[in-house]
Amino acid sequence: MMCVMTSIWLGLLLAFLLGILVGWWIFGCCWKKKYLALKDKQDHAPVNSMTSKSAAVSSFSERSTPKNIPAGIKLNDLKIVEGIGPKISEILRDNGIKTWWDLADTKPETIKEYLKAAGSRFQMANPGSWPKQAKMAAQGKFDELQKWQDAHDHGIES
């Protein structure tokens, strides 16, 4: 009977130690991955052109929510930008680009890096005009955006 109890306690102790070891390993891997992703986001943060107090004031008033959003379009839906579908929208949101203004302030080269990191299937996307389209949406210029998209093939400027 004593031998059975010792075996049970020894098994529980080994299971406990194994659980701690696995938890430490998983936490260590996840923490490092999140840390590197956060560091990369900070290195490639969206460009903010506000350099003076007056620029900050005018930019703030300029960045109000558009009042004339057409029916069927959700506020800050990145998919209204030609070339952005559900998957790319998700990639952009995962990288901190959640609004039309965020996208308007991000350099196409930075967006290209996010797409490259997401996998080879997204490397064919051309984000060159995405900030321009997003700015039109953010400013409530939906008619202008539609005309621009109609005039350009798949959102690509020639």
C-alpha positions, 0 to 999 in steps of 0.5 A: 500500500505504501508503494502505491501511494509513493508511486501516485505522489511521484507521478503527480510530482512529475506531472506538476513539474512537466506542466510547469516546464511546458507552460514556461516554454509556451509562455516564453515562445509567445512572449518573444513572438508578441514582443518582436511583433510589437517592436516591429510595429513601433519601427514601422508606425504610420507616418504622422505629419503633424509637426506644429501646434497649428498643424495638430489643431487643423489636422484634428478638425479635419479628421472628424467622422464623415457625416455623409457615409453612403448606405451599405458602407460601414465606418472605417471599413477598409474593404471599400479601398479597391484592392483590399478584401477581407483577408488583407483588411484583417492583416492591416487591422492586426498591424494597427491599421484600423481606420481610414485615417490610419491607412491614409497615414501609412506609407505603401512601403510599410503596408507592403512589408505587412503583406509580405510578412503575412505570406506569399499569397498577399505579395501580389497586392499593390498598396500604392494607392490605398492611402490616397483612397483611404484619405478620400473615404476619411474625408467623406469624399465618397463620390470622388473616391468612386470616380477615382476607382472607376478611372483606375484599373484595380486601384492601380495608378499608371 
